[in-house]
Amino acid sequence: MSVKVFAGQSRLIRMGYRQGGSSGLGLRRRLIDQHGRTKIMLALKEYKSLQTDRVILVPGPPDEIATVRWIYNEYVKAGRTELQIARSLNAKGVVTDLNRAWKRESIHQILSNEKYVGNNVWNRQSFKLKQRKVTNGPAQLVRADGVFEPIVERKLFERAQAIADARSSKMSNDQMLVVLAQLLKRRGTLSGPMIDAAADCPPSSRYRKKFGSLLRAYKLVGYDPSQNYRFLDIRRRLREIFAEVVHTTIATIERAGGTAVRQSALGVLRVNDEFTVAIAMGRCRNTPYGYPHWVASAQRGPAADVKVAIRMSPDNQTILDYLIAPANEIGGKPLNCALNKRLEFNTFFYKSLDPLFALAERDAISAAR
């Protein structure tokens, strides 16, 4: 069965049809019927529903095509590195096709993918019958050249490949380990994103390819990831701040004449027996390019009326600000989206919990009457 499925997929690739995966920046997936007639353009995470339908790649929006071509020109003609290009795009506020910040690896993916010159290449990796995933060599690739409309000139693409090959061959295995050891000395720890963000280091994928895995490369420079206990100190600090915020919230509401009852061990409070407040911790993590990104702790339990998230400073030692928002304003979106300050959530950030305390104040008008 595995052999038959692989043969069928290979046949469709050679006929010029796309087999899975997103289109990528500058391209779009077009759904066609068995006669080659266009049906619809597929959006992200949309797939065909009929067995006889097929998918092909076509040029995407002009602004995305311009970005792809700009990347190639900067790399080939301006002589800039993948990391420099990624930083420039992030500084301009340009995002990837997945609405994420650029990394060196995402630039490398665009510069090395033959779909931009119209080629259909498949079977770069194999994962069959519960075996380990393996990266296939050129002989195992299934391909059809010139089956899509290109958005990058072939000569420009070939020059990009030549530059990438020349740059990767400049550094020997020993030299790669030297710069990795220097990075370890500077930072005291190592990680894939950290390596990708270091201008003097090859990308982490190259270390995996050369040494079999990042762990193997770590071992060769004398680094044991299990020895990095800094995250334990951060977690301990976050727990302390969370407990302090919950305690202060309850005490402040009670001093104002209200009531606040904590429901179980979760950070969910029932205030004045009228509404509920869910308090979550928003830990700060830096992207490989130094931009802060907040990750909210997941709180299980009944849905609350008001959501409060403590957004931490980049060192995770002090509180930066608070997100205080009615649950219906956030809707079904993850709390992480709100914490990372999408435009629609800007009005819900405060430097203190005073807006929450104002909601909890008891109205003395009825008593005066």
Protein Blocks (a to p, Z undefined) as FASTA:
>chain_A
ZZmmmmmmmmmmmnopaeejiebehiacddddfkopafbdcdehiacfbfkbccdddddd
fklmmmmmmmmmmmmmnopafklmmmmmmmnopacfkopacdfklmmmmmmmmklnopac
ehkbcceehiacddddfklpccdehkaccfbdfklmmmmmmmmmmmmmmpcfklmmmmmm
mmmmmnopacfklmmmpmkbccfklmmmmnopaklmmmmnopafklmmklmmmmmmmmmm
mmmmmmmmmmmmmmnopacddehjbfcdcehhlaccddddddddddfkopacdddddded
dddfbdcdddddfkopacfbdcdddfklnmmadfklmmnopaklmmmgcfbfklmmmmmp
ccfklmmZZ
